[in-house]
């Protein structure tokens, strides 16, 4: 965290800044941000970010900045800035928050690379099937191989995601248990939201692996109340964006026989899409209903986005 005046002179920083960028109070305070640390902060993008923050009441978020670390390594910094006011005279200042996003970027790049390799493998497999066309038996064997590759990919992704997820969950729990008194009610609310999100992501990782094995496992069918599932998803969406006004209508007693965990994924995806595509509608509306087609129940999600 860095607090600067309107001329980008540093008023205060926290200890994490000193540690992360190996600087001292004497080398930092009352100097321009663009002069310290051999000028690593003197970039057009950062100057623009700080100017935008000073001119607006809306925070400027998600600006990315790469810097070299040594001869061969690099670091990704994610910058968020907002205008604040000095307590004494109300003069405008800028609060700059700096997050190290290197691990997240590398994980994303690794996933993109793995996905590209997997798509290449799938394309080669498809070409081989079209050229060879050796009959149903060989096609079944090839499909089994593709499914094994898909399961291996899902396992690799879920395994790589668990370590940073455990770190987020563990450190947020430490904050909640040891430093709760230092946070106001809104801060505690956000922290609990972070913990709930990490736990939900952990469940989604488990579901991803289960989905990759679904073709080789029997579904566990049981009566599931889709009305309750839909209301849970809607409640989560409203909590994430409380300013949105969306008129949801969900039929009562939508009970059907299905695999609970897999259908939860389906319902969540459909309702989240409806929420997303109604974002620009002043009178946004989403429906989740049951209809009949050829003597069978059909569950339908509709929106006006």
MIDOSE-1310 file (N, C-alpha, C; in nm, 2 decimals, decimal comma, always signed):
residues 305
xxxx	+0,08/-0,12/+0,00/+0,00/+0,00/+0,00/+0,09/+0,13/+0,00; +0,05/+0,22/-0,09/+0,12/+0,35/-0,09/+0,02/+0,46/-0,10; +0,05/+0,57/-0,01/-0,04/+0,68/-0,02/+0,05/+0,80/-0,07; -0,01/+0,87/-0,17/+0,07/+0,98/-0,23/-0,02/+1,11/-0,24
xxxx	+0,05/+1,22/-0,24/-0,02/+1,34/-0,26/-0,05/+1,37/-0,41; -0,11/+1,48/-0,45/-0,15/+1,50/-0,59/-0,03/+1,51/-0,68; +0,09/+1,54/-0,63/+0,21/+1,54/-0,71/+0,29/+1,41/-0,71; +0,23/+1,31/-0,66/+0,29/+1,17/-0,66/+0,40/+1,16/-0,56
xxxx	+0,41/+1,25/-0,46/+0,51/+1,24/-0,35/+0,45/+1,14/-0,25; +0,53/+1,05/-0,20/+0,49/+0,95/-0,11/+0,47/+1,00/+0,03; +0,35/+0,98/+0,09/+0,32/+1,03/+0,22/+0,34/+0,91/+0,32; +0,30/+0,79/+0,28/+0,32/+0,68/+0,37/+0,31/+0,55/+0,29
xxxx	+0,38/+0,45/+0,34/+0,37/+0,31/+0,28/+0,36/+0,21/+0,40; +0,32/+0,09/+0,37/+0,32/-0,01/+0,47/+0,44/-0,10/+0,47; +0,46/-0,18/+0,57/+0,59/-0,26/+0,58/+0,60/-0,35/+0,46; +0,49/-0,40/+0,41/+0,49/-0,50/+0,30/+0,56/-0,44/+0,18
xxxx	+0,54/-0,31/+0,16/+0,60/-0,24/+0,04/+0,76/-0,24/+0,06; +0,80/-0,20/+0,18/+0,95/-0,20/+0,21/+1,01/-0,34/+0,18; +0,94/-0,44/+0,23/+0,99/-0,58/+0,22/+0,99/-0,62/+0,07; +0,88/-0,60/+0,00/+0,87/-0,65/-0,13/+0,97/-0,59/-0,23
xxxx	+0,99/-0,46/-0,21/+1,07/-0,38/-0,31/+1,21/-0,34/-0,25; +1,24/-0,40/-0,13/+1,38/-0,38/-0,07/+1,42/-0,24/-0,07; +1,34/-0,16/+0,00/+1,37/-0,02/+0,01/+1,35/+0,02/+0,16; +1,39/+0,14/+0,19/+1,38/+0,19/+0,33/+1,30/+0,31/+0,34
xxxx	+1,26/+0,35/+0,46/+1,18/+0,47/+0,48/+1,26/+0,60/+0,43; +1,39/+0,60/+0,46/+1,47/+0,72/+0,41/+1,47/+0,73/+0,26; +1,47/+0,61/+0,19/+1,48/+0,61/+0,05/+1,34/+0,64/-0,02; +1,23/+0,64/+0,06/+1,10/+0,64/+0,01/+1,01/+0,76/+0,04
xxxx	+1,00/+0,79/+0,17/+0,90/+0,89/+0,21/+0,94/+1,03/+0,16; +0,84/+1,11/+0,12/+0,85/+1,24/+0,08/+0,93/+1,26/-0,06; +0,94/+1,14/-0,13/+1,00/+1,15/-0,26/+0,89/+1,11/-0,36; +0,91/+1,15/-0,48/+0,82/+1,11/-0,59/+0,83/+0,96/-0,61
xxxx	+0,71/+0,89/-0,63/+0,71/+0,75/-0,66/+0,79/+0,72/-0,78; +0,80/+0,81/-0,88/+0,86/+0,78/-1,00/+1,02/+0,79/-0,99; +1,07/+0,84/-0,87/+1,21/+0,86/-0,86/+1,27/+0,74/-0,78; +1,19/+0,67/-0,70/+1,25/+0,57/-0,61/+1,28/+0,44/-0,68
xxxx	+1,36/+0,36/-0,62/+1,38/+0,22/-0,67/+1,43/+0,22/-0,82; +1,53/+0,31/-0,84/+1,59/+0,32/-0,98/+1,49/+0,34/-1,09; +1,38/+0,41/-1,05/+1,28/+0,45/-1,16/+1,19/+0,34/-1,21; +1,18/+0,23/-1,13/+1,09/+0,12/-1,19/+0,95/+0,15/-1,20
xxxx	+0,90/+0,26/-1,12/+0,76/+0,30/-1,13/+0,74/+0,40/-1,23; +0,84/+0,45/-1,30/+0,82/+0,56/-1,39/+0,78/+0,51/-1,53; +0,65/+0,47/-1,54/+0,60/+0,42/-1,67/+0,48/+0,50/-1,71; +0,45/+0,52/-1,84/+0,34/+0,59/-1,88/+0,21/+0,54/-1,83
xxxx	+0,20/+0,40/-1,82/+0,08/+0,34/-1,78/+0,04/+0,37/-1,63; +0,15/+0,37/-1,55/+0,12/+0,41/-1,41/+0,09/+0,56/-1,39; +0,15/+0,64/-1,46/+0,12/+0,78/-1,46/-0,03/+0,81/-1,50; -0,07/+0,74/-1,60/-0,21/+0,75/-1,65/-0,30/+0,70/-1,54
xxxx	-0,27/+0,59/-1,48/-0,35/+0,53/-1,37/-0,37/+0,63/-1,26; -0,26/+0,69/-1,21/-0,27/+0,78/-1,10/-0,35/+0,90/-1,13; -0,33/+0,95/-1,26/-0,41/+1,07/-1,30/-0,56/+1,04/-1,30; -0,59/+0,92/-1,36/-0,73/+0,88/-1,36/-0,79/+0,87/-1,22
xxxx	-0,72/+0,82/-1,13/-0,77/+0,80/-0,99/-0,79/+0,94/-0,93; -0,70/+1,03/-0,95/-0,72/+1,17/-0,90/-0,84/+1,24/-0,95; -0,87/+1,21/-1,08/-0,98/+1,29/-1,14/-1,12/+1,23/-1,11; -1,13/+1,11/-1,06/-1,26/+1,04/-1,05/-1,28/+0,98/-0,91
xxxx	-1,41/+0,97/-0,88/-1,45/+0,91/-0,75/-1,45/+0,76/-0,77; -1,44/+0,71/-0,89/-1,45/+0,56/-0,92/-1,31/+0,50/-0,91; -1,29/+0,40/-0,83/-1,16/+0,33/-0,83/-1,12/+0,28/-0,96; -0,98/+0,29/-0,99/-0,93/+0,24/-1,11/-0,86/+0,10/-1,07
xxxx	-0,91/-0,01/-1,13/-0,87/-0,14/-1,08/-0,81/-0,22/-1,20; -0,73/-0,32/-1,16/-0,68/-0,42/-1,25/-0,58/-0,38/-1,35; -0,51/-0,27/-1,32/-0,40/-0,23/-1,42/-0,28/-0,32/-1,39; -0,23/-0,38/-1,50/-0,12/-0,48/-1,49/+0,02/-0,42/-1,53
xxxx	+0,12/-0,45/-1,46/+0,25/-0,39/-1,49/+0,36/-0,50/-1,47; +0,44/-0,52/-1,57/+0,54/-0,63/-1,56/+0,68/-0,56/-1,54; +0,76/-0,62/-1,45/+0,89/-0,57/-1,43/+0,99/-0,68/-1,43; +1,11/-0,66/-1,47/+1,22/-0,76/-1,48/+1,27/-0,78/-1,34
xxxx	+1,30/-0,90/-1,30/+1,36/-0,94/-1,17/+1,49/-1,02/-1,21; +1,60/-0,96/-1,19/+1,72/-1,03/-1,24/+1,74/-1,03/-1,39; +1,82/-1,12/-1,44/+1,84/-1,12/-1,58/+1,74/-1,20/-1,66; +1,68/-1,30/-1,59/+1,59/-1,39/-1,67/+1,45/-1,40/-1,62
xxxx	+1,42/-1,35/-1,50/+1,29/-1,36/-1,44/+1,21/-1,23/-1,45; +1,08/-1,24/-1,43/+0,99/-1,13/-1,43/+0,89/-1,14/-1,32; +0,82/-1,03/-1,30/+0,72/-1,02/-1,19/+0,60/-0,94/-1,25; +0,48/-0,99/-1,22/+0,36/-0,92/-1,27/+0,30/-0,85/-1,14
xxxx	+0,28/-0,72/-1,15/+0,21/-0,64/-1,05/+0,08/-0,60/-1,09; -0,02/-0,62/-1,01/-0,16/-0,57/-1,04/-0,19/-0,45/-0,95; -0,22/-0,34/-1,01/-0,24/-0,21/-0,94/-0,38/-0,17/-0,94; -0,43/-0,13/-0,82/-0,56/-0,07/-0,80/-0,54/+0,07/-0,73
xxxx	-0,61/+0,17/-0,78/-0,59/+0,31/-0,72/-0,72/+0,37/-0,70; -0,73/+0,45/-0,59/-0,85/+0,53/-0,56/-0,81/+0,66/-0,50; -0,90/+0,76/-0,52/-0,88/+0,89/-0,46/-0,92/+0,89/-0,32; -0,84/+0,95/-0,23/-0,88/+0,97/-0,09/-0,85/+1,11/-0,05
xxxx	-0,88/+1,15/+0,07/-0,87/+1,29/+0,11/-0,78/+1,29/+0,24; -0,70/+1,39/+0,25/-0,61/+1,41/+0,37/-0,71/+1,46/+0,48; -0,68/+1,40/+0,60/-0,77/+1,43/+0,72/-0,76/+1,58/+0,75; -0,64/+1,64/+0,75/-0,63/+1,77/+0,80/-0,70/+1,88/+0,71
xxxx	-0,68/+1,87/+0,58/-0,74/+1,98/+0,50/-0,82/+1,93/+0,38; -0,84/+1,80/+0,38/-0,93/+1,75/+0,27/-0,87/+1,75/+0,13; -0,73/+1,78/+0,12/-0,67/+1,78/-0,01/-0,67/+1,64/-0,07; -0,68/+1,63/-0,21/-0,69/+1,50/-0,27/-0,55/+1,42/-0,26
xxxx	-0,56/+1,29/-0,24/-0,45/+1,20/-0,24/-0,49/+1,08/-0,31; -0,39/+0,99/-0,34/-0,41/+0,86/-0,40/-0,36/+0,75/-0,32; -0,45/+0,65/-0,30/-0,41/+0,53/-0,23/-0,39/+0,42/-0,34; -0,27/+0,37/-0,35/-0,23/+0,27/-0,45/-0,20/+0,14/-0,38
xxxx	-0,28/+0,04/-0,42/-0,26/-0,10/-0,37/-0,19/-0,18/-0,48; -0,09/-0,25/-0,44/+0,00/-0,33/-0,53/-0,01/-0,48/-0,49; -0,05/-0,56/-0,59/-0,06/-0,70/-0,56/+0,03/-0,78/-0,65; +0,10/-0,88/-0,60/+0,19/-0,97/-0,68/+0,10/-1,07/-0,75
xxxx	+0,08/-1,06/-0,88/+0,00/-1,15/-0,96/+0,07/-1,25/-1,04; +0,20/-1,27/-1,01/+0,29/-1,35/-1,09/+0,25/-1,49/-1,09; +0,22/-1,55/-0,97/+0,18/-1,69/-0,97/+0,05/-1,72/-1,04; -0,05/-1,62/-1,03/-0,17/-1,64/-1,10/-0,16/-1,63/-1,25
xxxx	-0,07/-1,54/-1,30/-0,05/-1,53/-1,44/+0,02/-1,66/-1,49; +0,12/-1,71/-1,42/+0,19/-1,83/-1,46/+0,09/-1,95/-1,46; +0,01/-1,96/-1,36/-0,09/-2,07/-1,36/-0,18/-2,06/-1,48; -0,23/-1,93/-1,51/-0,31/-1,91/-1,63/-0,24/-1,95/-1,76
xxxx	-0,12/-1,91/-1,77/-0,04/-1,94/-1,89/-0,02/-2,09/-1,91; +0,01/-2,16/-1,79/+0,02/-2,30/-1,79/-0,11/-2,37/-1,84; -0,22/-2,32/-1,79/-0,35/-2,38/-1,83/-0,37/-2,36/-1,98; -0,34/-2,24/-2,03/-0,36/-2,21/-2,17/-0,27/-2,30/-2,25
xxxx	-0,15/-2,32/-2,21/-0,06/-2,41/-2,28/-0,11/-2,55/-2,28; -0,15/-2,60/-2,16/-0,20/-2,73/-2,16/-0,32/-2,75/-2,24; -0,41/-2,65/-2,24/-0,53/-2,66/-2,32/-0,50/-2,66/-2,47; -0,40/-2,58/-2,51/-0,36/-2,58/-2,65/-0,30/-2,72/-2,69
xxxx	-0,22/-2,78/-2,60/-0,16/-2,91/-2,63/-0,27/-3,01/-2,64; -0,37/-3,00/-2,55/-0,48/-3,10/-2,55/-0,56/-3,09/-2,68; -0,59/-2,96/-2,72/-0,67/-2,94/-2,84/-0,59/-2,99/-2,96; -0,46/-2,97/-2,96/-0,38/-3,03/-3,07/-0,39/-3,18/-3,07
xxxx	-0,38/-3,24/-2,95/-0,39/-3,39/-2,95/-0,53/-3,43/-2,99; -0,64/-3,36/-2,96/-0,77/-3,39/-3,00/-0,78/-3,38/-3,15; -0,72/-3,27/-3,21/-0,73/-3,25/-3,35/-0,66/-3,37/-3,43; -0,54/-3,40/-3,38/-0,47/-3,51/-3,44/-0,55/-3,64/-3,43
xxxx	-0,61/-3,66/-3,32/-0,69/-3,78/-3,30/-0,81/-3,79/-3,40; -0,88/-3,67/-3,41/-0,99/-3,66/-3,51/-0,95/-3,69/-3,65; -0,83/-3,63/-3,69/-0,78/-3,65/-3,82/-0,75/-3,80/-3,85; -0,69/-3,86/-3,75/-0,66/-4,00/-3,76/-0,78/-4,09/-3,77
xxxx	-0,89/-4,05/-3,70/-1,01/-4,13/-3,71/-1,07/-4,11/-3,85; -1,07/-3,99/-3,90/-1,13/-3,97/-4,03/-1,05/-4,04/-4,14; -0,92/-4,04/-4,13/-0,84/-4,11/-4,23/-0,85/-4,26/-4,22; -0,84/-4,31/-4,10/-0,83/-4,45/-4,08/-0,97/-4,52/-4,10
xxxx	-1,07/-4,46/-4,02/-1,21/-4,51/-4,03/-1,21/-4,67/-4,03; -1,15/-4,72/-3,92/-1,13/-4,87/-3,92/-1,25/-4,94/-3,85; -1,36/-4,86/-3,83/-1,47/-4,93/-3,77/-1,50/-4,89/-3,63; -1,62/-4,94/-3,58/-1,66/-4,90/-3,45/-1,57/-4,94/-3,34
xxxx	-1,52/-5,06/-3,35/-1,43/-5,10/-3,24/-1,31/-5,01/-3,21; -1,24/-4,98/-3,32/-1,13/-4,89/-3,31/-1,17/-4,75/-3,26; -1,29/-4,70/-3,31/-1,33/-4,57/-3,27/-1,36/-4,57/-3,12; -1,42/-4,68/-3,07/-1,45/-4,69/-2,92/-1,31/-4,68/-2,84
xxxx	-1,21/-4,75/-2,89/-1,08/-4,75/-2,83/-1,02/-4,62/-2,83; -1,03/-4,55/-2,94/-0,98/-4,41/-2,95/-1,05/-4,32/-2,86; -1,18/-4,33/-2,85/-1,26/-4,24/-2,76/-1,22/-4,27/-2,62; -1,19/-4,39/-2,58/-1,15/-4,42/-2,44/-1,02/-4,35/-2,41
xxxx	-0,93/-4,35/-2,52/-0,80/-4,28/-2,50/-0,82/-4,13/-2,48; -0,91/-4,07/-2,56/-0,94/-3,93/-2,54/-0,99/-3,90/-2,40; -1,08/-3,99/-2,36/-1,14/-3,97/-2,22/-1,03/-3,98/-2,12; -0,94/-4,07/-2,13/-0,83/-4,08/-2,04/-0,74/-3,95/-2,04
xxxx	-0,72/-3,90/-2,16/-0,65/-3,77/-2,17/-0,72/-3,66/-2,10; -0,86/-3,66/-2,12/-0,94/-3,55/-2,06/-0,93/-3,56/-1,91; -0,94/-3,69/-1,86/-0,94/-3,71/-1,71/-0,80/-3,67/-1,66; -0,69/-3,70/-1,73/-0,56/-3,66/-1,68/-0,55/-3,51/-1,68
xxxx	-0,60/-3,44/-1,79/-0,60/-3,29/-1,79/-0,68/-3,23/-1,67; -0,80/-3,29/-1,65/-0,88/-3,24/-1,53/-0,81/-3,26/-1,40; -0,74/-3,37/-1,39/-0,66/-3,40/-1,26/-0,55/-3,30/-1,25; -0,48/-3,28/-1,36/-0,37/-3,18/-1,35/-0,41/-3,04/-1,32
xxxx	-0,52/-3,00/-1,38/-0,58/-2,86/-1,35/-0,62/-2,85/-1,20; -0,69/-2,95/-1,16/-0,74/-2,95/-1,02/-0,63/-2,95/-0,92; -0,53/-3,03/-0,95/-0,41/-3,05/-0,86/-0,34/-2,91/-0,85; -0,32/-2,85/-0,97/-0,24/-2,72/-0,97/-0,32/-2,61/-0,90
xxxx	-0,45/-2,61/-0,91/-0,54/-2,51/-0,85/-0,55/-2,52/-0,70; -0,53/-2,64/-0,64/-0,55/-2,66/-0,50/-0,45/-2,59/-0,41; -0,33/-2,58/-0,45/-0,22/-2,52/-0,37/-0,25/-2,37/-0,35; -0,27/-2,29/-0,45/-0,31/-2,15/-0,42/-0,44/-2,13/-0,35
xxxx	-0,53/-2,22/-0,38/-0,66/-2,22/-0,31/-0,65/-2,24/-0,16; -0,57/-2,34/-0,13/-0,54/-2,37/+0,02/-0,48/-2,25/+0,08; -0,38/-2,18/+0,01/-0,32/-2,06/+0,07/-0,42/-1,95/+0,09; -0,51/-1,93/+0,00/-0,61/-1,82/+0,02/-0,70/-1,86/+0,14
xxxx	-0,74/-1,98/+0,14/-0,83/-2,02/+0,25/-0,76/-2,02/+0,38; -0,64/-2,06/+0,39/-0,56/-2,07/+0,51/-0,53/-1,93/+0,57; -0,48/-1,84/+0,48/-0,45/-1,70/+0,53/-0,57/-1,62/+0,56; -0,68/-1,64/+0,49/-0,80/-1,57/+0,52/-0,86/-1,62/+0,66
xxxx	-0,84/-1,75/+0,69/-0,89/-1,80/+0,82/-0,80/-1,74/+0,93; -0,67/-1,73/+0,90/-0,58/-1,67/+1,00/-0,62/-1,52/+1,03; -0,66/-1,45/+0,92/-0,70/-1,31/+0,94/-0,83/-1,31/+1,02; -0,92/-1,40/+1,00/-1,05/-1,40/+1,06/-1,03/-1,44/+1,21
xxxx	-0,94/-1,53/+1,24/-0,93/-1,58/+1,38/-0,84/-1,49/+1,46; -0,74/-1,43/+1,40/-0,64/-1,36/+1,48/-0,65/-1,20/+1,47; -0,71/-1,15/+1,36/-0,70/-1,01/+1,34/-0,84/-0,95/+1,32; -0,95/-1,03/+1,36/-1,08/-0,98/+1,33/-1,11/-0,85/+1,40
xxxx	-1,05/-0,83/+1,51/-1,08/-0,70/+1,59/-1,03/-0,58/+1,51; -0,94/-0,60/+1,42/-0,88/-0,49/+1,35/-0,96/-0,45/+1,22; -1,07/-0,53/+1,19/-1,15/-0,50/+1,07/-1,28/-0,45/+1,11; -1,34/-0,36/+1,03/-1,48/-0,32/+1,06/-1,58/-0,42/+1,01
xxxx	-1,71/-0,41/+1,03/-1,80/-0,51/+0,99/-1,80/-0,54/+0,84; -1,78/-0,44/+0,76/-1,77/-0,46/+0,61/-1,65/-0,54/+0,58; -1,54/-0,51/+0,64/-1,42/-0,59/+0,61/-1,44/-0,74/+0,65; -1,50/-0,76/+0,77/-1,53/-0,90/+0,80/-1,62/-0,97/+0,71
xxxx	-1,72/-0,89/+0,66/-1,81/-0,95/+0,56/-1,74/-0,99/+0,43; -1,65/-0,90/+0,38/-1,57/-0,93/+0,26/-1,48/-1,06/+0,29; -1,42/-1,06/+0,41/-1,33/-1,18/+0,44/-1,41/-1,31/+0,44; -1,53/-1,30/+0,49/-1,61/-1,43/+0,50/-1,66/-1,46/+0,35
xxxx	-1,68/-1,36/+0,27/-1,71/-1,39/+0,13/-1,60/-1,46/+0,06; -1,47/-1,41/+0,09/-1,36/-1,47/+0,03/-1,35/-1,62/+0,07; -1,37/-1,65/+0,20/-1,37/-1,79/+0,25/-1,48/-1,87/+0,18; -1,60/-1,82/+0,17/-1,71/-1,89/+0,11/-1,67/-1,92/-0,04
xxxx	-1,61/-1,82/-0,11/-1,58/-1,84/-0,25/-1,47/-1,95/-0,27; -1,37/-1,95/-0,18/-1,27/-2,05/-0,19/-1,32/-2,19/-0,17; -1,42/-2,20/-0,07/-1,48/-2,33/-0,05/-1,56/-2,38/-0,16; -1,63/-2,28/-0,22/-1,72/-2,32/-0,34/-1,63/-2,36/-0,46
xxxx	-1,51/-2,29/-0,47/-1,42/-2,33/-0,58/-1,36/-2,47/-0,56; -1,34/-2,50/-0,43/-1,29/-2,63/-0,40/-1,39/-2,74/-0,44; -1,52/-2,71/-0,41/-1,62/-2,80/-0,45/-1,63/-2,81/-0,60; -1,62/-2,70/-0,67/-1,62/-2,70/-0,82/-1,50/-2,78/-0,88
xxxx	-1,39/-2,78/-0,81/-1,27/-2,86/-0,86/-1,31/-3,01/-0,84; -1,37/-3,04/-0,73/-1,41/-3,18/-0,71/-1,51/-3,22/-0,82; -1,60/-3,13/-0,85/-1,71/-3,16/-0,95/-1,64/-3,17/-1,09; -1,54/-3,09/-1,12/-1,47/-3,10/-1,24/-1,41/-3,24/-1,26
xxxx	-1,35/-3,29/-1,16/-1,29/-3,43/-1,17/-1,40/-3,53/-1,18; -1,51/-3,51/-1,10/-1,62/-3,61/-1,11/-1,68/-3,61/-1,25; -1,69/-3,49/-1,31/-1,75/-3,48/-1,45/-1,66/-3,55/-1,55; -1,53/-3,54/-1,53/-1,44/-3,61/-1,63/-1,45/-3,76/-1,62
xxxx	-1,50/-3,81/-1,50/-1,51/-3,95/-1,49/-1,65/-4,00/-1,51; -1,74/-3,90/-1,54/-1,88/-3,94/-1,55/-1,91/-4,05/-1,65; -1,83/-4,05/-1,76/-1,86/-4,14/-1,87/-1,83/-4,29/-1,83; -1,75/-4,30/-1,72/-1,71/-4,43/-1,67/-1,77/-4,47/-1,54
xxxx	-1,86/-4,38/-1,49/-1,92/-4,41/-1,36/-2,07/-4,40/-1,37; -2,14/-4,47/-1,29/-2,29/-4,46/-1,28/-2,33/-4,33/-1,21; -2,43/-4,27/-1,27/-2,48/-4,15/-1,20/-2,56/-4,19/-1,07; -2,55/-4,11/-0,97/-2,62/-4,14/-0,85/-2,76/-4,06/-0,86
xxxx	-2,86/-4,13/-0,90/-2,99/-4,07/-0,92/-3,07/-4,07/-0,79; -3,13/-3,95/-0,76/-3,22/-3,94/-0,64/-3,31/-3,82/-0,67; -3,42/-3,81/-0,59/-3,51/-3,69/-0,61/-3,44/-3,57/-0,56; -3,43/-3,47/-0,65/-3,36/-3,34/-0,62/-3,46/-3,22/-0,64
xxxx	-3,47/-3,13/-0,54/-3,55/-3,02/-0,55/-3,48/-2,91/-0,63; -3,51/-2,89/-0,76/-3,44/-2,79/-0,84/-3,49/-2,65/-0,80; -3,60/-2,64/-0,74/-3,65/-2,50/-0,69/-3,55/-2,45/-0,58; -3,51/-2,54/-0,49/-3,42/-2,50/-0,39/-3,28/-2,47/-0,45
xxxx	-3,24/-2,56/-0,54/-3,11/-2,54/-0,61/-3,11/-2,40/-0,67; -3,21/-2,37/-0,75/-3,22/-2,24/-0,82/-3,22/-2,12/-0,72; -3,29/-2,13/-0,61/-3,30/-2,02/-0,51/-3,16/-2,00/-0,45; -3,08/-2,11/-0,43/-2,95/-2,09/-0,37/-2,86/-2,02/-0,47
xxxx	-2,87/-2,06/-0,59/-2,78/-1,99/-0,70/-2,82/-1,84/-0,70; -2,95/-1,81/-0,70/-3,00/-1,67/-0,71/-2,95/-1,59/-0,59; -2,96/-1,65/-0,47/-2,91/-1,58/-0,35/-2,76/-1,55/-0,36; -2,68/-1,64/-0,42/-2,54/-1,61/-0,44/-2,52/-1,50/-0,53
xxxx	-2,59/-1,50/-0,64/-2,58/-1,39/-0,75/-2,62/-1,26/-0,69; -2,72/-1,25/-0,61/-2,76/-1,12/-0,55/-2,66/-1,07/-0,45; -2,60/-1,16/-0,38/-2,49/-1,12/-0,28/-2,37/-1,07/-0,36; -2,34/-1,13/-0,47/-2,22/-1,08/-0,54/-2,24/-0,94/-0,60
xxxx	-2,36/-0,92/-0,65/-2,40/-0,79/-0,71/-2,53/-0,73/-0,65; -2,52/-0,69/-0,53/-2,64/-0,64/-0,46/-2,71/-0,52/-0,53; -2,64/-0,45/-0,61/-2,70/-0,33/-0,68/-2,78/-0,37/-0,80; -2,77/-0,49/-0,85/-2,85/-0,54/-0,96/-3,00/-0,56/-0,92
xxxx	-3,09/-0,52/-1,00/-3,23/-0,54/-0,98/-3,28/-0,64/-1,09; -3,29/-0,76/-1,05/-3,34/-0,87/-1,15/-3,46/-0,94/-1,09; -3,56/-0,95/-1,17/-3,69/-1,01/-1,13/-3,68/-1,16/-1,16; -3,66/-1,24/-1,06/-3,65/-1,39/-1,08/-3,78/-1,45/-1,05
xxxx	-3,82/-1,55/-1,13/-3,94/-1,63/-1,10/-3,90/-1,78/-1,12; -3,92/-1,85/-1,01/-3,89/-1,99/-1,01/-4,01/-2,07/-0,97; -4,05/-2,17/-1,06/-4,17/-2,25/-1,03/-4,15/-2,32/-0,89; -4,25/-2,35/-0,82/-4,24/-2,42/-0,70/-4,24/-2,57/-0,72
xxxx	-4,18/-2,64/-0,63/-4,18/-2,79/-0,63/-4,13/-2,85/-0,76; -4,01/-2,80/-0,81/-3,95/-2,86/-0,93/-3,86/-2,97/-0,88; -3,93/-3,08/-0,85/-3,86/-3,20/-0,80/-3,85/-3,30/-0,91; -3,72/-3,35/-0,94/-3,70/-3,45/-1,04/-3,60/-3,55/-1,00
xxxx	-3,59/-3,66/-1,07/-3,49/-3,77/-1,04/-3,36/-3,74/-1,12; -3,25/-3,71/-1,06/-3,13/-3,68/-1,13/-3,01/-3,70/-1,04; -2,89/-3,67/-1,09/-2,77/-3,67/-1,01/-2,75/-3,53/-0,95; -2,75/-3,52/-0,82/-2,76/-3,39/-0,76/-2,64/-3,30/-0,79
xxxx	-2,52/-3,35/-0,78/-2,40/-3,26/-0,80/-2,39/-3,21/-0,94; -2,42/-3,30/-1,04/-2,41/-3,26/-1,18/-2,52/-3,16/-1,22; -2,64/-3,18/-1,17/-2,75/-3,09/-1,21/-2,73/-2,96/-1,14; -2,66/-2,95/-1,02/-2,63/-2,82/-0,96/-2,54/-2,74/-1,05
xxxx	-2,45/-2,81/-1,11/-2,36/-2,74/-1,21/-2,43/-2,68/-1,33; -2,53/-2,76/-1,38/-2,61/-2,72/-1,49/-2,69/-2,60/-1,46; -2,77/-2,61/-1,35/-2,85/-2,50/-1,31/-2,77/-2,37/-1,28; -2,66/-2,39/-1,21/-2,58/-2,27/-1,18/-2,53/-2,20/-1,31
xxxx	-2,49/-2,28/-1,41/-2,43/-2,22/-1,53/-2,54/-2,15/-1,61; -2,66/-2,21/-1,62/-2,77/-2,15/-1,69/-2,82/-2,02/-1,63; -2,83/-2,02/-1,50/-2,88/-1,90/-1,43/-2,77/-1,79/-1,43; -2,64/-1,83/-1,41/-2,54/-1,73/-1,42/-2,53/-1,67/-1,56
xxxx	-2,55/-1,74/-1,66/-2,56/-1,69/-1,80/-2,67/-1,59/-1,81; -2,79/-1,63/-1,76/-2,90/-1,54/-1,77/-2,88/-1,41/-1,69; -2,81/-1,42/-1,58/-2,78/-1,30/-1,50/-2,68/-1,21/-1,58; -2,59/-1,27/-1,64/-2,49/-1,20/-1,72/-2,55/-1,12/-1,84
xxxx	-2,63/-1,19/-1,91/-2,68/-1,14/-2,03/-2,80/-1,04/-2,01; -2,85/-1,03/-1,89/-2,95/-0,93/-1,86/-2,89/-0,80/-1,79; -2,76/-0,79/-1,79/-2,69/-0,68/-1,72/-2,73/-0,55/-1,77; -2,76/-0,53/-1,90/-2,79/-0,40/-1,96/-2,94/-0,37/-1,97
xxxx	-3,02/-0,46/-1,91/-3,17/-0,44/-1,91/-3,21/-0,37/-1,79; -3,29/-0,26/-1,80/-3,34/-0,19/-1,69/-3,44/-0,28/-1,61; -3,52/-0,36/-1,69/-3,63/-0,44/-1,63/-3,59/-0,59/-1,65; -3,47/-0,62/-1,60/-3,42/-0,76/-1,62/-3,51/-0,86/-1,56
xxxx	-3,54/-0,97/-1,63/-3,62/-1,08/-1,58/-3,57/-1,22/-1,62; -3,57/-1,31/-1,53/-3,53/-1,45/-1,55/-3,63/-1,54/-1,49; -3,66/-1,65/-1,57/-3,76/-1,75/-1,53/-3,70/-1,89/-1,53; -3,74/-1,97/-1,43/-3,70/-2,11/-1,43/-3,83/-2,19/-1,41
xxxx	-3,87/-2,26/-1,52/-4,00/-2,32/-1,51/-4,00/-2,47/-1,56; -4,11/-2,54/-1,54/-4,12/-2,68/-1,59/-4,23/-2,67/-1,70; -4,20/-2,74/-1,81/-4,31/-2,76/-1,92/-4,31/-2,90/-1,95; -4,40/-2,94/-2,04/-4,42/-3,08/-2,08/-4,39/-3,09/-2,23
xxxx	-4,32/-3,19/-2,27/-4,29/-3,22/-2,41/-4,29/-3,37/-2,43; -4,39/-3,42/-2,51/-4,40/-3,56/-2,55/-4,41/-3,65/-2,42; -4,48/-3,59/-2,32/-4,51/-3,67/-2,20/-4,39/-3,66/-2,10; -4,29/-3,58/-2,12/-4,18/-3,57/-2,03/-4,16/-3,43/-1,98
xxxx	-4,11/-3,42/-1,86/-4,08/-3,29/-1,80/-3,96/-3,22/-1,87; -3,97/-3,10/-1,90/-3,86/-3,02/-1,96/-3,85/-2,89/-1,87; -3,73/-2,87/-1,82/-3,70/-2,76/-1,74/-3,63/-2,65/-1,82; -3,69/-2,53/-1,81/-3,65/-2,42/-1,90/-3,60/-2,30/-1,83
xxxx	-3,49/-2,24/-1,87/-3,44/-2,11/-1,82/-3,46/-2,01/-1,93; -3,54/-1,90/-1,90/-3,56/-1,79/-2,00/-3,51/-1,66/-1,94; -3,46/-1,57/-2,02/-3,43/-1,44/-1,98/-3,46/-1,34/-2,09; -3,47/-1,21/-2,06/-3,50/-1,11/-2,16/-3,37/-1,03/-2,19
x	-3,25/-1,09/-2,18/-3,13/-1,02/-2,21/-3,09/-1,05/-2,35
